[in-house]
Amino acid sequence: VEEATVSTHKHHFFFNHPTAPECNKPGRCGFILESSCQSREYYKFKYELCRADEDYEGTGIHFHNTFLARDMYYYFILSGTTADGTKVTVPDRVGLEAPG
C-alpha cells in the first residue's frame, strides 16, 4: 500500500491594493497563496489565501485585509503545439476554494 502525501507551497505576490494607495507599513504590499495537493491526485489542487499575521512573518510582505478569497481567481496561460505544428495559447482561470 502506497501512502499518499500532501505537498504544499506558498506563492508570494506583490500587489498595491487601490484601498491602500499610500501605505506606510514596512515591507511590500501583497498576499500569499498556499497551494496543496496529494501525491496520488496531483491534478487536484487547492489554493488558500493566507490571512494570518504569522503567515507573513519574515517574508517582507504585508497583507491588507481588504479583499476576500472568494473574490479572487487564479489566472494562467496554457501554451503548446498541436500535431500539425500549430502553436496554441489559451488563457484560463480557476476559482479559489478558500474560505472568505
C-alpha positions as CSV (number, residue, x, y, z in Angstrom):
1,V,0.0,0.0,0.0
2,E,1.4,3.3,-1.1
3,E,0.9,6.2,1.4
4,A,-0.4,9.4,-0.1
5,T,1.5,12.6,0.9
6,V,0.3,16.2,0.8
7,S,2.6,18.7,-0.9
8,T,2.3,22.4,0.0
9,H,3.9,25.5,-1.4
10,K,3.5,29.2,-0.6
11,H,3.3,31.6,-3.5
12,H,4.2,35.2,-2.8
13,F,2.5,38.1,-4.8
14,F,3.2,41.8,-4.6
15,F,0.1,43.9,-5.1
16,N,-0.6,47.5,-4.3
17,H,-4.3,47.4,-3.5
18,P,-6.3,50.5,-4.5
19,T,-7.7,50.9,-1.0
20,A,-4.2,51.5,0.4
21,P,-2.5,53.8,-2.1
22,E,-0.2,55.5,0.4
23,C,0.8,52.5,2.6
24,N,3.5,53.2,5.3
25,K,3.8,49.7,6.6
26,P,7.3,48.0,6.5
27,G,7.9,45.7,3.5
28,R,5.8,45.4,0.4
29,C,2.1,45.2,0.0
30,G,0.9,41.8,-1.2
31,F,-0.6,38.5,-0.4
32,I,0.4,34.8,-0.1
33,L,-1.5,31.9,-1.6
34,E,-0.8,28.4,-0.2
35,S,-1.2,25.6,-2.7
36,S,-1.6,21.9,-1.7
37,C,-2.2,18.7,-3.4
38,Q,-2.0,14.9,-2.7
39,S,0.7,12.9,-4.4
40,R,-1.9,10.4,-5.8
41,E,-4.1,13.2,-7.2
42,Y,-1.6,15.8,-8.4
43,Y,-4.1,17.2,-10.8
44,K,-6.4,18.1,-7.9
45,F,-5.1,21.1,-6.1
46,K,-6.3,23.7,-3.7
47,Y,-5.3,27.3,-3.1
48,E,-5.9,29.1,0.1
49,L,-5.4,32.9,0.8
50,C,-3.2,33.3,3.8
51,R,-4.7,35.8,6.1
52,A,-3.0,35.2,9.5
53,D,-0.2,37.6,10.5
54,E,2.2,34.7,11.2
55,D,1.9,33.6,7.6
56,Y,3.6,36.9,6.6
57,E,6.4,37.0,9.3
58,G,9.8,37.1,7.7
59,T,8.5,37.3,4.1
60,G,8.9,41.1,3.6
61,I,5.2,41.1,2.6
62,H,2.3,42.6,4.5
63,F,-1.4,41.9,3.8
64,H,-4.1,44.5,3.7
65,N,-7.3,42.7,4.8
66,T,-9.4,44.5,2.1
67,F,-10.4,41.7,-0.2
68,L,-11.7,38.1,0.2
69,A,-10.5,34.9,-1.3
70,R,-14.0,34.3,-2.9
71,D,-13.4,37.5,-4.9
72,M,-10.2,36.1,-6.4
73,Y,-9.3,33.7,-9.2
74,Y,-6.1,32.1,-10.4
75,Y,-5.3,33.2,-14.0
76,F,-2.9,31.2,-16.2
77,I,-1.9,30.7,-19.8
78,L,-1.7,27.2,-21.4
79,S,0.5,27.0,-24.4
80,G,1.5,24.2,-26.7
81,T,1.9,22.8,-30.2
82,T,-0.7,20.6,-32.0
83,A,0.2,17.5,-34.1
84,D,0.2,19.6,-37.3
85,G,2.7,22.2,-35.8
86,T,0.1,24.9,-35.0
87,K,1.0,26.8,-31.8
88,V,-2.0,27.3,-29.5
89,T,-2.1,29.7,-26.5
90,V,-5.2,29.8,-24.3
91,P,-5.9,31.9,-21.2
92,D,-7.9,30.2,-18.5
93,R,-8.8,30.8,-14.8
94,V,-9.6,28.7,-11.8
95,G,-11.7,29.8,-8.8
96,L,-10.1,29.6,-5.4
97,E,-11.5,27.3,-2.8
98,A,-10.7,29.3,0.3
99,P,-12.9,30.5,3.0
100,G,-13.9,34.1,2.7
